[in-house]
Amino acid sequence: MVFAGLSFLYCFLPAVLIVYYAVPRFLKNYVLLVASLVFYYIGEQRLVWVMITSILLNYGAGLLIQRFRSRRCAKVILGIAVASDLVILCYYKYTDFFICFCAASSYCFAYRDQLLYLSGDELYD
């Protein structure tokens, strides 16, 4: 499903908006979280676990930062959380690029489809 696709604009988005405005205020963030995961699952089923892992890591980091708010430890936790997100992004988005860049053309095309990578480009296929 693509953001500009008719199925998103006329089915998914209106359904999410109706549910979002129908639920009480304290549930609105959960509706958006579930809708985001469902949207990504429709586009790429194999890698939803990466999104869930990233969400849980960042949520845990946020709880730790809140607990150690006035200490230097909070900045270290923030740095680790951002670094882990960047590692996940670089691995799933750019691994294919670097393999293709470093390898010969025939080798690259032979193994390119075997890689799993998380990229916004997959939503436009």
ChimeraX attribute file (.defattr): number of C-alpha atoms within 10 A of each C-alpha:
attribute: neighborCount
match mode: 1-to-1
recipient: residues
	/A:1	19
	/A:2	17
	/A:3	13
	/A:4	9
	/A:5	11
	/A:6	11
	/A:7	12
	/A:8	15
	/A:9	14
	/A:10	10
	/A:11	11
	/A:12	16
	/A:13	14
	/A:14	12
	/A:15	13
	/A:16	16
	/A:17	13
	/A:18	10
	/A:19	14
	/A:20	18
	/A:21	12
	/A:22	11
	/A:23	12
	/A:24	9
	/A:25	9
	/A:26	8
	/A:27	12
	/A:28	14
	/A:29	11
	/A:30	12
	/A:31	16
	/A:32	15
	/A:33	12
	/A:34	12
	/A:35	19
	/A:36	14
	/A:37	16
	/A:38	15
	/A:39	19
	/A:40	19
	/A:41	16
	/A:42	13
	/A:43	18
	/A:44	15
	/A:45	12
	/A:46	12
	/A:47	15
	/A:48	18
	/A:49	12
	/A:50	14
	/A:51	16
	/A:52	12
	/A:53	11
	/A:54	16
	/A:55	14
	/A:56	12
	/A:57	15
	/A:58	19
	/A:59	13
	/A:60	14
	/A:61	19
	/A:62	17
	/A:63	13
	/A:64	15
	/A:65	19
	/A:66	11
	/A:67	12
	/A:68	14
	/A:69	13
	/A:70	10
	/A:71	10
	/A:72	10
	/A:73	14
	/A:74	19
	/A:75	14
	/A:76	12
	/A:77	18
	/A:78	16
	/A:79	13
	/A:80	14
	/A:81	19
	/A:82	14
	/A:83	12
	/A:84	15
	/A:85	16
	/A:86	12
	/A:87	12
	/A:88	17
	/A:89	16
	/A:90	15
	/A:91	15
	/A:92	17
	/A:93	17
	/A:94	15
	/A:95	17
	/A:96	19
	/A:97	12
	/A:98	12
	/A:99	15
	/A:100	17
	/A:101	11
	/A:102	10
	/A:103	12
	/A:104	10
	/A:105	10
	/A:106	9
	/A:107	12
	/A:108	17
	/A:109	12
	/A:110	9
	/A:111	12
	/A:112	14
	/A:113	10
	/A:114	9
	/A:115	11
	/A:116	14
	/A:117	20
	/A:118	22
	/A:119	13
	/A:120	12
	/A:121	9
	/A:122	12
	/A:123	14
	/A:124	11
	/A:125	8
